[in-house]
Amino acid sequence: MLQPGEAAPDFELLNHEGEPVERSDFEGQPLILYFYPKAGTEGCTAQACSFRDSWDAFEETDAQVVGVSTDSVEEIRAFRDRQNLPFPLVSDEDGAVARAYESFDVVEVDGETHEIARRNTYVIDESGVIEAVYEDVSPENHATEMIAAIEGEA
């Protein structure tokens, strides 16, 4: 895993609207960059909805939230719309960003191999430096944990 104090790797990915998003777009604000395995699955839905349901608290902290998965733009758009998420999701279809953030897995399901993002989160400060790393997080309680982390920085 990347460690606190390291520069967060740059990236450019397409968001749920097919528009490019770069990590540097968020400099000047804290960024919660969370990786999730698969849009629409139980754990990923619980995690995304925990951020959605806590959105007012995130807005008070000025922190930005971005979800990253290896799903296609179409899949993340449908997931975001279905769950009414107020934050962007980005598509890392080839897993390059997940690899750069050491948040990549290869799993086998029903005899098929799938490349997915591992459920990890990075808190990145206003200047693009990693403040904290959370590995294999609990989807249901993750938003509360992230709010506490951001408020602890202030």
C-alpha positions, 0 to 999 in steps of 0.5 A: 500500500502507498503510505501517508506522506507520499504524493498521491499518484496522478490519474485521468479517468472518465467519470459517470458522464464520460468526462475526464477527471484528474486527481489534480482537479481536487487540489485545494480540497481534501479528497476521499478516493475510495476504490470499490469492487463492483457497482451494484453488488451488496457491499458496494451499494452499502458503501456508496449509500453510506456516503450518500446518506452522510453527504451533508456532513461531507459538504460541511468539511469541504471534502470531495468524494470520488469512487473508483472501480473497474466498471465501465462508464455505462455501469457506473452511470447506471449505478450512480443514477439508481442510487442517487449518488451526489458525488462522482464515480470514475471508470478505471476499466483497465485497472491502471489507477487501482494498480497505481494505488495498490488497490487491485485484485484478480478474483475468480467467480464461477470459474471466471477470472475478474480484475477488480478494485480492492475496497481501499480508501485514500484520504488525500490532503489539499496539496495532493499528499496522502494523509491516511490509508484505509484497507479492506474497509467495512462498507456500511460504516465507512462514511462515518469513519471518513468524516471523522478522519477529515474532521480530525485533520482540521 
